[in-house]
């Protein structure tokens, strides 16, 4: 016996619309972190930093990282 459309709709799993906002915010935060990390890695490779002990990945998640040149002009923040 074929199910009606109403029965099919009731058995489907749905995601609340509000959960998309949380997911969107999380994905945007991840994208921003990876973009910042890429910029810092580009700067570090340009100036041949020894960044083994700096733990940049951990600091960039929770803190503001400010990079200046020798004249203290902000290069990255």
C-alpha positions as a Markdown table, in Angstrom:
| # | Residue | x | y | z |
|---|---|---|---|---|
| 1 | Unk | 0.0 | 0.0 | 0.0 |
| 2 | Unk | 1.4 | 3.4 | -1.0 |
| 3 | Unk | 2.0 | 6.0 | 1.8 |
| 4 | Unk | 0.4 | 9.3 | 1.5 |
| 5 | Unk | 2.5 | 12.5 | 1.3 |
| 6 | Unk | 1.5 | 13.5 | 4.8 |
| 7 | Unk | 2.7 | 10.2 | 6.3 |
| 8 | Unk | 6.0 | 10.6 | 4.4 |
| 9 | Unk | 6.5 | 14.1 | 5.7 |
| 10 | Unk | 6.0 | 13.1 | 9.3 |
| 11 | Unk | 8.6 | 10.4 | 9.2 |
| 12 | Unk | 11.3 | 12.6 | 7.7 |
| 13 | Unk | 14.0 | 14.0 | 10.1 |
| 14 | Unk | 14.3 | 17.7 | 9.9 |
| 15 | Unk | 16.8 | 20.2 | 11.3 |
| 16 | Unk | 15.5 | 23.3 | 13.1 |
| 17 | Unk | 16.2 | 26.5 | 11.1 |
| 18 | Unk | 17.9 | 28.1 | 14.1 |
| 19 | Unk | 20.6 | 25.4 | 14.1 |
| 20 | Unk | 21.8 | 26.7 | 10.7 |
| 21 | Unk | 22.7 | 30.0 | 12.3 |
| 22 | Unk | 25.0 | 28.2 | 14.8 |
| 23 | Unk | 26.6 | 26.1 | 12.0 |
| 24 | Unk | 27.1 | 29.2 | 9.8 |
| 25 | Unk | 28.8 | 31.1 | 12.6 |
| 26 | Unk | 31.1 | 28.2 | 13.4 |
| 27 | Unk | 32.0 | 27.7 | 9.8 |
| 28 | Unk | 32.8 | 31.4 | 9.3 |
| 29 | Unk | 34.9 | 31.4 | 12.5 |
| 30 | Unk | 36.9 | 28.4 | 11.1 |
| 31 | Unk | 37.4 | 30.1 | 7.8 |
| 32 | Unk | 38.6 | 33.2 | 9.5 |
| 33 | Unk | 41.0 | 31.3 | 11.6 |
| 34 | Unk | 42.4 | 29.4 | 8.7 |
| 35 | Unk | 42.7 | 32.6 | 6.6 |
| 36 | Unk | 44.6 | 34.3 | 9.5 |
| 37 | Unk | 46.8 | 31.3 | 10.0 |
| 38 | Unk | 47.7 | 31.3 | 6.3 |
| 39 | Unk | 48.6 | 35.0 | 6.4 |
| 40 | Unk | 50.8 | 34.5 | 9.5 |
| 41 | Unk | 52.5 | 31.5 | 7.8 |
| 42 | Unk | 53.1 | 33.5 | 4.7 |
| 43 | Unk | 54.7 | 36.3 | 6.8 |
| 44 | Unk | 56.8 | 33.8 | 8.8 |
| 45 | Unk | 58.1 | 32.1 | 5.7 |
| 46 | Unk | 58.9 | 35.5 | 4.1 |
| 47 | Unk | 61.1 | 36.5 | 7.0 |
| 48 | Unk | 62.4 | 32.9 | 7.8 |
| 49 | Unk | 61.1 | 32.8 | 11.4 |
| 50 | Unk | 61.8 | 29.8 | 13.6 |
| 51 | Unk | 58.2 | 29.4 | 14.7 |
| 52 | Unk | 58.4 | 25.9 | 16.3 |
| 53 | Unk | 58.0 | 27.2 | 19.9 |
| 54 | Unk | 55.5 | 30.0 | 19.2 |
| 55 | Unk | 52.4 | 27.7 | 19.0 |
| 56 | Unk | 50.8 | 30.1 | 16.6 |
| 57 | Unk | 47.8 | 27.8 | 15.9 |
| 58 | Unk | 46.8 | 27.9 | 19.5 |
| 59 | Unk | 47.3 | 31.6 | 20.0 |
| 60 | Unk | 45.4 | 32.6 | 16.9 |
| 61 | Unk | 42.3 | 30.8 | 18.1 |
| 62 | Unk | 41.9 | 32.6 | 21.4 |
| 63 | Unk | 44.0 | 35.7 | 21.3 |
| 64 | Unk | 44.8 | 38.7 | 19.0 |
| 65 | Unk | 48.1 | 38.2 | 17.3 |
| 66 | Unk | 49.8 | 41.5 | 16.3 |
| 67 | Unk | 52.9 | 41.4 | 14.1 |
| 68 | Unk | 54.9 | 44.6 | 13.6 |
| 69 | Unk | 57.9 | 45.5 | 11.5 |
| 70 | Unk | 61.1 | 47.0 | 12.9 |
| 71 | Unk | 59.6 | 50.4 | 13.0 |
| 72 | Unk | 56.6 | 49.0 | 15.1 |
| 73 | Unk | 54.2 | 49.6 | 12.2 |
| 74 | Unk | 51.5 | 46.9 | 12.4 |
| 75 | Unk | 51.8 | 44.4 | 9.6 |
| 76 | Unk | 49.2 | 42.0 | 10.8 |
| 77 | Unk | 46.5 | 42.0 | 13.5 |
